[in-house]
């Protein structure tokens, strides 16, 4: 079978759930601190106390995750790598590209431990880097928002303490209570970022395991699958033949996959070139599989820009549902809670209508509309 990047996506679940739970507990903690300060006259002192409480609680929660993180990441990466390698062997066996003896030898080939260690280190480092950003952002945001809402609310007699607290909570969540900005300037919610990073890391491990097994079998050419609703970065590479080792685009004479003759093959570039151009980006749904000259049929007419636009709109609606659910879950004002619950229902109605009228096949995924769980 081809190595699909979703081969390792289920392995991300355990790690993502750890951070999704952390995100929800930190949000509830912030709401509790805001609620505790409603009737306190010395708001400055209350804010300092709340910040200390948030820091200590956040450090304790993150420390609990760090204890088991490296081992969990290693297990996920190793299993994804193994799955990718097994996928390569199964595909070659199905196509009759190797003899039984060659297949048996391929199954006994040792994994590339150096590649696995690099993948484990890269993913672990990326996850641990979120911890410092989260604690720093949360404390700075809390201090800034509380000061601003108090100055424009209760201190000038414009609204009740409850309404001021609710307004502060809404602004904090609009920024993302456990959110942060990455090096590229993109804003992330914690669970979403961890999901992206972990799925990407395990997917890379699956792809690497597959390519390493193809290398052991002496196969250099692979083909990029057709993924419906593909994004514009991947679209140019769909159905194209790539080389594991390079060089770039060229036309070559290659040995037929099952016969004793050669055929002409156009190679669009190397796997590295395609990846650097955008293929296999985070959350990419494309796969690679062995290309057997004269045997493998290449997909054609694969472009689906309308499908990509429809899928992106669905993802945006799902994010809005999650955001409003989190707002409702810890709302300080009952009226505000009812308002956010209505927003959730209205957006879910938009999702149902969008799925019904979209120019492509879309499916509703209720788990993507839930907070506190892996998506």
WOJOBEL-V911837 format. One record per pair of residues at least 6 apart in sequence whose ideal C-beta (glycine too) atoms are under 6 Angstrom apart, sorted by the first residue. I is the first residue (numbers start at 1). J is the second residue. Records with the same first field share a line. If there is no record, write none. Layout:
I: J / J
This chain:
1: 87 / 90 / 91
2: 225 / 287 / 289
3: 84 / 87 / 206 / 207 / 210 / 287 / 288
4: 287
5: 203 / 284
7: 83 / 206
8: 80 / 202 / 203 / 206
9: 199
11: 76 / 79 / 80 / 202
12: 198 / 199 / 202
13: 374
15: 72 / 198
16: 194 / 195 / 374
17: 374
18: 65
19: 190 / 191 / 194
20: 191 / 372 / 373
22: 61
23: 178 / 190 / 191
24: 372
26: 178
27: 177 / 330
28: 330
29: 57
30: 177
31: 169 / 330
33: 50
34: 165 / 168 / 169
35: 332
37: 46
38: 161 / 165
40: 46
43: 150
47: 146
51: 139
58: 135
62: 131
70: 124
73: 120 / 123 / 124
74: 120
76: 202
77: 119 / 120 / 205
80: 202 / 205 / 206
81: 116 / 205 / 209
83: 206
84: 206 / 209 / 210
85: 209 / 213
87: 210
88: 210 / 213 / 214
89: 106 / 107 / 213
91: 289 / 290
92: 98
93: 103
97: 292
106: 216 / 217
109: 216
112: 212
115: 208
119: 204 / 205
123: 201
126: 197
133: 180
134: 178 / 180
137: 180
141: 175
145: 168 / 171 / 172
146: 168
149: 164 / 167 / 168
153: 159 / 164
154: 161 / 164
162: 333
165: 332
166: 332 / 333 / 336
169: 332
173: 327
176: 189
178: 190
179: 189
181: 187
195: 375
196: 282
200: 282
211: 244
214: 290
219: 290
220: 243 / 244 / 245
221: 241 / 291
222: 242 / 288 / 291
223: 241 / 289 / 291 / 296
224: 237 / 238 / 240 / 286
225: 286 / 287
226: 238 / 299 / 302
227: 285 / 286
228: 304 / 307
229: 304 / 307 / 308 / 311 / 360
231: 308
233: 278
234: 279 / 286
235: 303
237: 274 / 279
238: 302
239: 298 / 299 / 302
240: 268
241: 267 / 291
242: 271 / 274
243: 267 / 270
244: 271
246: 270
248: 269
249: 268 / 269
250: 267
251: 266
252: 265
253: 262
254: 265 / 293
255: 262
256: 263 / 293 / 294
257: 292 / 293 / 294 / 295
258: 295
263: 293 / 294
265: 293
306: 359
307: 360
310: 358 / 360
314: 362
317: 347 / 350 / 351
318: 368 / 369
320: 347
321: 344 / 347 / 369
322: 371
324: 340 / 343 / 344
325: 344 / 371
326: 371
327: 340
328: 337 / 340 / 341
331: 337
355: 362 / 364
368: 375
